[in-house]
């Protein structure tokens, strides 16, 4: 992943999906989750863009601007995290064939485990935050784009759930590190709670948008 072209954000959609389909481990589920979150954030940004300047939303202009700024950050960060997830997986995968007492593996293993689990966990948290932002847009943005808002919420919720898999599959390795068990327990609790919150929020967004998208969602 060293040259600019190799970064997921710099590939065409055709190239990216072809790479997903290829018989290679990278890109994989983590990259798909990151891409999904970028799509969710982008769709929500579009809804805000079409809602700016409308008289009925004038009281929410500041909130809409803040949301748009944060969504842009998440959109960009999600693709960076997709790269980090892929790099983390490859680093760990390269060590798996080595004997557990191999000096190379012993030296590199702890950092590789942390690297493999950190990016997907951050994706989960960003996805849950994205759902929270989108929930606040319901009733404060154009109802003509409520389908896009609902889709954005669903994509963000699914992204949280998808990235959660890459957290779960690395938890056992994290537990095996010195003092790794408490961290693994805390990370598992935080991640699963964020996923539950994201899925519930996405469901609430969907229901509110199907009802017309005019009413805000109670927190």
JOFENFEN-V170749 format. One record per pair of residues at least 4 apart in sequence whose ideal C-beta (glycine too) atoms are under 8 Angstrom apart, sorted by the first residue. I is the first residue (numbers start at 1). J is the second residue. D is the distance in Angstrom with one decimal. If there is no record, write none. Layout:
{{I,J,D} {I,J,D}}
//
This chain:
{{1,6,4.8} {1,7,6.7} {1,83,5.9} {1,86,6.5} {1,87,5.6} {2,6,6.6} {4,10,5.5} {5,10,5.6} {5,11,7.2} {6,10,7.6} {7,11,7.5} {7,79,7.6} {7,83,5.5} {8,16,6.2} {8,27,6.5} {8,31,5.7} {8,34,7.0} {8,35,6.8} {8,79,5.5} {8,82,5.0} {8,83,5.9} {8,86,7.7} {9,76,7.8} {9,79,4.1} {9,80,7.6} {9,83,7.8} {11,15,4.2} {11,16,4.5} {11,19,7.2} {12,16,6.9} {13,17,6.2} {14,18,6.2} {15,19,6.3} {16,20,6.6} {16,27,7.0} {16,31,7.7} {16,35,7.0} {17,21,6.5} {18,22,6.6} {19,24,7.1} {19,27,5.4} {20,27,5.6} {20,28,7.5} {20,31,7.1} {20,32,6.4} {25,89,6.7} {25,90,7.3} {25,93,6.4} {26,31,7.3} {26,86,4.4} {26,89,6.3} {26,90,5.6} {27,31,3.3} {27,32,7.2} {27,82,7.3} {27,86,5.7} {28,32,7.2} {28,86,7.3} {28,89,7.0} {29,33,6.2} {29,162,6.1} {29,165,6.2} {29,166,6.2} {30,34,6.4} {30,82,6.2} {30,85,3.3} {30,86,6.3} {30,89,6.6} {30,119,6.9} {30,120,5.6} {30,123,7.3} {30,163,6.7} {30,166,5.0} {31,35,6.2} {31,82,4.5} {31,83,8.0} {31,85,6.7} {31,86,5.7} {32,36,6.2} {32,162,6.6} {33,37,6.6} {33,82,7.3} {33,85,7.8} {33,120,7.2} {33,123,5.7} {33,127,7.8} {33,159,5.0} {33,162,3.9} {33,163,4.2} {33,166,7.4} {34,38,6.5} {34,78,4.7} {34,79,5.8} {34,81,5.3} {34,82,2.8} {34,83,8.0} {34,85,6.6} {34,123,5.9} {34,159,7.6} {34,163,7.6} {35,39,6.5} {35,78,7.6} {35,79,7.2} {35,82,6.3} {36,40,6.5} {36,155,5.3} {36,156,7.9} {36,158,6.2} {36,159,4.3} {36,162,6.7} {37,41,6.4} {37,74,7.0} {37,75,7.8} {37,78,4.0} {37,123,6.4} {37,126,6.3} {37,127,5.2} {37,130,6.5} {37,155,7.2} {37,156,6.2} {37,159,4.0} {37,163,7.9} {38,42,6.2} {38,75,4.9} {38,76,7.9} {38,78,4.5} {38,79,5.4} {39,43,6.3} {39,152,7.9} {39,155,5.5} {40,44,6.5} {40,127,7.5} {40,130,5.6} {40,134,7.7} {40,152,4.6} {40,153,7.4} {40,155,3.8} {40,156,3.9} {40,159,6.3} {41,45,6.3} {41,71,4.5} {41,72,7.4} {41,74,4.7} {41,75,3.9} {41,78,6.8} {41,130,5.7} {41,152,7.5} {41,156,7.5} {42,46,6.6} {42,71,7.8} {42,75,5.4} {43,47,6.8} {43,148,5.1} {43,149,7.5} {43,151,6.1} {43,152,3.9} {43,155,7.2} {44,48,6.7} {44,67,7.6} {44,71,5.3} {44,130,7.1} {44,133,6.7} {44,134,5.2} {44,137,6.5} {44,148,8.0} {44,149,6.7} {44,152,4.4} {45,49,6.3} {45,68,5.6} {45,71,4.8} {45,72,6.3} {45,75,7.0} {46,50,6.6} {46,145,7.2} {46,148,6.4} {47,51,6.3} {47,137,6.2} {47,141,5.1} {47,142,6.7} {47,145,4.6} {47,148,5.5} {47,149,5.1} {47,152,7.2} {48,52,6.5} {48,64,5.1} {48,67,6.1} {48,68,4.6} {48,71,7.4} {48,137,6.9} {48,141,6.4} {49,68,7.3} {50,141,7.8} {50,142,5.2} {50,144,7.5} {50,145,5.8} {51,57,5.2} {51,64,6.1} {51,137,7.9} {51,140,7.5} {51,141,4.1} {51,142,4.7} {51,145,7.8} {52,57,7.8} {52,61,7.1} {52,64,6.2} {52,65,7.8} {54,58,7.4} {54,142,6.8} {57,61,6.9} {57,64,6.8} {57,140,6.1} {57,141,6.7} {57,142,7.9} {60,64,5.3} {60,140,4.4} {60,141,8.0} {61,65,6.4} {62,66,6.5} {63,67,6.2} {63,136,7.1} {63,140,6.8} {64,68,6.3} {64,137,7.7} {64,140,7.0} {64,141,7.2} {65,69,6.5} {66,70,6.5} {67,71,6.0} {67,133,5.2} {67,136,6.8} {67,137,6.5} {68,72,6.5} {69,73,6.8} {70,74,6.4} {70,129,7.8} {70,133,6.3} {71,75,6.2} {71,130,7.0} {71,133,6.3} {72,76,6.6} {73,77,5.9} {74,78,5.9} {74,126,5.2} {74,129,6.9} {74,130,5.6} {75,79,7.5} {76,80,6.7} {77,81,6.0} {77,126,6.2} {78,82,6.6} {78,123,6.6} {78,126,6.1} {78,159,7.7} {79,83,6.9} {80,84,6.5} {81,85,6.1} {81,119,4.9} {81,120,7.8} {81,122,5.5} {81,123,5.0} {81,126,7.2} {82,86,6.6} {82,119,7.9} {82,123,7.7} {83,87,6.3} {84,88,6.0} {84,115,7.7} {84,118,7.5} {84,119,3.9} {85,89,6.4} {85,116,8.0} {85,119,4.0} {85,120,5.5} {85,123,7.0} {85,163,7.8} {85,166,6.4} {86,90,6.4} {87,91,6.3} {87,115,7.3} {88,92,6.4} {88,112,7.4} {88,115,4.0} {88,116,4.0} {88,117,7.5} {88,118,7.0} {88,119,5.5} {89,93,5.9} {89,116,5.8} {89,166,7.7} {90,94,6.3} {91,95,7.2} {91,108,7.6} {91,112,4.8} {91,115,5.9} {91,116,7.0} {92,96,6.8} {92,112,4.5} {92,113,6.6} {92,115,7.2} {92,116,4.4} {92,170,7.6} {92,173,7.6} {95,104,7.6} {95,105,5.0} {95,108,5.9} {95,109,6.0} {95,112,5.6} {98,102,4.1} {98,104,6.2} {98,105,4.1} {99,105,7.0} {100,105,6.6} {100,106,8.0} {101,105,7.8} {101,106,6.9} {102,106,6.6} {103,107,6.3} {104,108,6.2} {105,109,5.3} {108,112,5.4} {109,113,6.3} {109,177,7.9} {110,114,6.5} {110,177,5.4} {110,178,7.8} {111,115,6.0} {112,116,6.3} {113,117,6.6} {113,170,6.5} {113,173,4.7} {113,174,5.6} {113,176,8.0} {113,177,6.1} {113,180,7.7} {114,118,5.9} {114,174,7.5} {115,119,7.5} {116,166,7.7} {116,170,5.0} {116,173,7.6} {117,121,6.0} {117,166,7.5} {117,167,5.8} {117,170,4.2} {117,171,7.3} {117,173,7.9} {117,174,5.9} {117,187,7.0} {118,122,6.4} {119,123,6.5} {119,166,7.9} {120,124,6.6} {120,163,4.5} {120,164,7.3} {120,165,7.8} {120,166,3.6} {120,167,5.0} {120,170,7.8} {121,125,6.6} {121,163,7.6} {121,167,5.1} {121,187,6.1} {121,190,7.7} {121,191,5.7} {122,126,6.2} {123,127,6.1} {123,159,6.8} {123,160,7.7} {123,163,3.7} {124,128,6.5} {124,160,5.0} {124,163,4.7} {124,164,5.4} {124,167,6.5} {124,191,5.2} {124,194,5.1} {124,195,6.2} {124,198,7.7} {125,129,6.4} {125,190,7.8} {125,191,8.0} {125,194,5.6} {126,130,6.3} {127,131,6.7} {127,156,5.0} {127,157,7.2} {127,159,4.2} {127,160,3.6} {127,163,6.5} {127,194,7.7} {127,198,5.6} {128,132,6.6} {128,156,7.9} {128,160,5.5} {128,194,4.1} {128,195,7.3} {128,197,5.4} {128,198,4.2} {128,201,7.6} {129,133,6.5} {130,134,6.3} {130,152,7.8} {130,156,4.1} {130,159,7.8} {131,135,6.4} {131,153,5.9} {131,156,4.7} {131,157,5.8} {131,160,7.3} {131,197,7.4} {131,198,4.6} {131,201,4.0} {131,202,5.6} {131,205,7.2} {132,136,7.1} {132,197,7.8} {132,201,6.4} {133,137,6.9} {134,138,7.4} {134,149,6.3} {134,152,5.5} {134,153,4.8} {134,156,6.6} {134,201,7.6} {134,205,5.8} {135,153,7.4} {135,201,5.3} {135,204,6.5} {135,205,5.8} {135,217,5.0} {135,219,7.9} {136,140,6.7} {136,216,7.8} {136,217,7.7} {137,141,4.6} {137,149,6.0} {138,146,7.7} {138,149,6.5} {138,205,6.0} {138,208,4.8} {138,209,6.6} {138,213,5.9} {138,215,7.5} {138,216,6.2} {138,217,5.2} {139,208,7.4} {139,213,6.9} {139,214,6.0} {139,215,5.1} {139,216,3.6} {139,217,7.1} {140,216,6.6} {141,145,6.9} {141,149,6.7} {141,213,7.9} {142,146,7.8} {143,212,6.4} {143,213,4.3} {143,214,5.9} {145,149,6.1} {146,150,6.2} {146,209,4.1} {146,212,7.4} {146,213,3.4} {147,151,6.3} {147,209,6.9} {148,152,6.3} {149,153,6.6} {149,205,6.7} {149,209,5.7} {149,213,6.8} {150,154,6.4} {150,205,5.8} {150,206,4.9} {150,209,4.0} {150,210,7.2} {151,155,6.2} {152,156,6.3} {153,157,6.3} {153,201,6.9} {153,202,4.3} {153,205,3.5} {153,206,6.4} {153,209,8.0} {154,158,6.2} {154,202,5.2} {154,205,7.8} {154,206,6.5} {155,159,6.2} {156,160,6.7} {156,198,6.5} {156,202,6.5} {157,161,6.6} {157,198,4.7} {157,199,4.9} {157,201,6.9} {157,202,3.1} {157,203,7.7} {158,162,5.9} {158,202,7.8} {159,163,6.1} {160,164,6.3} {160,194,6.3} {160,195,4.9} {160,198,3.8} {160,199,7.1} {161,165,7.6} {161,195,5.5} {161,198,7.4} {161,199,6.5} {163,167,6.9} {164,168,6.2} {164,191,5.7} {164,192,7.1} {164,195,4.9} {165,169,6.3} {166,170,6.8} {167,171,6.7} {167,187,6.8} {167,188,7.5} {167,191,4.9} {168,188,7.6} {168,191,7.8} {170,174,6.1} {171,175,6.3} {171,184,5.0} {171,187,7.1} {171,188,5.8} {172,176,6.7} {173,177,7.5} {174,180,4.7} {174,183,6.4} {174,184,4.3} {174,187,7.2} {175,180,5.4} {175,181,4.9} {175,184,4.5} {176,180,6.3} {179,183,7.2} {180,184,5.7} {181,185,6.4} {182,186,6.3} {183,187,6.0} {184,188,6.1} {185,189,6.4} {186,190,6.2} {187,191,5.9} {188,192,6.1} {189,193,6.2} {190,194,6.3} {191,195,6.4} {192,196,6.4} {193,197,6.3} {194,198,6.2} {195,199,6.3} {196,200,6.2} {197,201,6.1} {198,202,6.3} {199,203,6.5} {200,204,6.5} {201,205,6.3} {202,206,6.4} {203,207,6.4} {204,208,6.2} {204,217,5.4} {205,209,6.2} {205,217,7.0} {206,210,6.2} {207,211,6.4} {208,213,6.3} {208,215,6.5} {208,217,5.3} {209,213,4.6} {211,215,7.0}}
//
